[in-house]
Amino acid sequence: MASISTVSNLTTHLGFWLRMVSNHASQAFAQKLAEREVTVAEWCVLRTLYGRDPMPPSRVADEMGMTRGAITKLADRLIAKALLRREASARDGRAQTLTLTERGAGLVPELAALADRNDEEFFAGLSDEERASLERLLKRLAERGGMRGVPVA
């Protein structure tokens, strides 16, 4: 059995600090979105569809790295909120597509501004160079680890 002095402390791990910052930044953003009655996962769907032609749910799922079932549930919630519309495909009437409603498309810039403000609040203590370095390093780690999709949780 290892002695207490040879067992690393939680705070010696980079993952601890990544999780600390990520949790706080994510929770603050989720709270800002909740005030607009939207979840982080719903925001990600809205942003994925924003400014694009209608898309089949399967393509949304692929782009976001989620299951089709998860996208269907999110789409159902967004349809109930009148932010999204499900329609028969223009190419194949049996297939369905998802598109933002006018209300949904109008909400996306507001929510994007919340995301921008949240980032600014959490990363304002870093210089532009430090922010660029942090982004570059995190992207490199994500690429190296084969991390894809949209982190929604």
C-alpha positions, 0 to 999 in steps of 0.5 A: 500500500502506498504511503499517504505522502506518495499519493498525489493531491487532487489539485496536482492534476491538470484535469482537476483544474480543467474540470473546475473551470469547465464546470463553473463556466458551463454552469454559469452559461446553463443558468443564463440559458435557463433564464431564456428557457433553453438548455445547453443541449437545445442551444447547441441544436439551435446553433447547429441549424442556424443559417442553414438549409433544413437538415435531416435529424440524422445529419444533425446527430452526426454533426453534433456527435449525438445519437438520432434518438437524442436529437429526436428528443431535443427536436421534440422539446424545441418544437414544443417551444416553437423554436424548431419545425419538423417538415417532410423533406422536399426531396423525399416526402417520407424523410423529415428535416429540421429547420428553425422557426422565425422565433428560433432563428431570432433567438440564436443571436441573443443566445450567442451573445450570452455565450460570448458574455459568459466566455468574457466573464470567465476568461477576462483575466487572460491576455489575448495571447494567453487566450489564444494559447489556451484555445490552441492547446485545448484544440490540440488535446481534443484532436489528439484524443479524437474528441469530436461532437458537441459537448452538451453536458 
